[in-house]
Amino acid sequence: MSKTKLETEILLTLAKFYANNVEIKPNNKLLIIADVETDPRVYDYLAKGAELFIPGNNIAIFILGKTQGSKYLFPKNLIALLKEADIIISPTTVSLYHAKEIRDALDSKKKMFSMTGATFETLYKYGAKADFVSLKKTASALKDLLTKSERITIFSEKGTHLNAVIKGRQGNMETSLGIFGKSSTFPDIEVNTSIIEASGEGKIVIDGAVVGYGIVKTPVELIVEKGKVTAINGGEDARQIKKMLENVSDKNIYQIAEIGIGLNPFSQIYGVIIEDEAVYGTAHFGLGNNKFMGGLNKAKTHLDFVLRAPRIFLDGNELILGKDKITYKGKVVGKMYR
């Protein structure tokens, strides 16, 4: 039976993913880890796409049960598969990034692609279409600019006005391109940095999305004092998000851990955080743990909050996120490849 137009589109997009992002080789072994709440079409098509490059018997799919609290139980047969695999893709409902078993696998120099919360559309419809190889140049230049900067200020028309010190903190980038021994988040492409923990002051008005919650219908106001969220104001969204943070049961979850800038011109905000935080022209604020990205705050988890249409200033000069290019002090930092 001939492939439908949609199936052809999906497989063509996944072929680019495996060729350019994964750089998969004919003898590689692939492990896809999903869970009982993952749309079966997601892991089925990930396997079909991989079969364009490697034999079917080199592909394993493992379905985890529901999380035990905020973590999954890794059975012995999954640990064995992790040891055998060269490449790991995880379209799970909850991120596997911080699991010890995954950290051990990355220490063994495997490639991992986190696709937490991925929907069927994530495979082909939005951010997956980006030119990740070209966009890496822009991400790299912007990462270096963050590393050289001492202070960041973010405004928005909804009322955001946050100041923080980033002097001495490393700029980081997520390119969705695989690196042995590291985890990539597909189709996220972004730059980010951590703040000097006690330096954040002001107000953040979230009007995009929140990890683990989805799209916010009404703006959520976060009051920030000495780097920590001290109050959450707004309507029903704010009440639910406040409860979600309280349920983490960790005072360190309220630390402003990260400030990130999305760089994927094809991504859209639709309640899938790996897409939401990647949208070009957005900023996101991570709360909680930032030890993994150069910060000093240890917390049980890391939660991202997405802000639409920010104005971003580094050391008092605006970083202009234009349609086709990013400029700073009148010079082009990087292009947006579409």
Secondary structure, 3 states (H helix, E strand, C coil): CCCCHHHHHHHHHHHHHHHHHHCCCCCCCEEEEEECCCCHHHHHHHHHHHCCCCCHHHEEEEEECCCECCECCCCHHHHHHHHHCCEEEECCCCCCCCCHHHHHHHHCCCEEEECCCCCHHHHCCCHHHCCHHHHHHHHHHHHHHHHHCCEEEEECCCCCEEEEECCCCCCEEECCCCCCCCEEECCCCEEEECCCCCCCEEEEEECCEECCCEECCCCEEEEEECCEEEEEECCHHHHHHHHHHHCCCCHHHHEEEEEEEECECCCCCCCCHHHHCCECCEEEEEEECCHHHCCCCCCCCEEEEEEECCEEEECCEEEEECCCEEEECCEEEEECCC
